[in-house]
Amino acid sequence: MARQFLRNRDSMQYSQPLIPATLLRRYKRFLADMRMEDGGIITVHCANPGSMLSMAVAGRRCWLSHHTGTARKLEYSWELEEAPTGCIGINTARANTVVAEALAAGAIPELVGWPVVRREVADGADSRLDFHLSDGGDQECWLEVKSVTMSRQAGLAEWPDAKSSRGARHLEALARLANAGAKATLLFLAQRADCSTFRVAGDIDPAYAAAFAAVDRAKVRILAYDCTVSPAGIELRKPLTILWN
């Protein structure tokens, strides 16, 4: 597979080179067995709580980060999986870093003009949302990010890949904040570059799909973007067309 490595200083770049391996199996949600290039087999951390439907294919080439000098039980974390159509970022925790750097670079036109950015902020009720943006005064915008990895149909990214009551609570929180006068945005970030459209996977989580359909899009802005993904890093790339039904 041809690889195009990132050079943009505004992209999320890995602090150390990633290490290639081959996936043997993923199990217990947060564990996976990999075969290293020297033939050794190790267990790695899988930072993805979803089902990883359409992914976690045994035999695929993967990329791992290595952690030393920490209290981690597992030294390696699974970062990328190489599908026939390109690399996919499987570490859901990376999505917020990608978005934070895109916000700082002004790379999301719909969210330009908010100089104060705070992460992981309580909404004043019972939820924490990924970002709280403000103009330094009394104008504010709340932003929740969903990491998208699943593609069951060529060119189509979908979320969620498992039932998500937490996702529904975030929708409710955004709607409540918007009704109170704040700006609110939900951003689906596809950590892959092989899709042009996005939709909610209603067959997997009908309750979430119903809540999503009921959201007043005049008040809660819905965005979807894809990413350029390589073993060098991940960078927000372009908007995806959202399919509403």
Order of alpha helices (4+ residues) and beta strands (2+ residues): beta-beta-beta-beta-beta-beta-beta-alpha-beta-beta-beta-beta-beta-alpha-beta-beta-alpha-beta-beta-beta
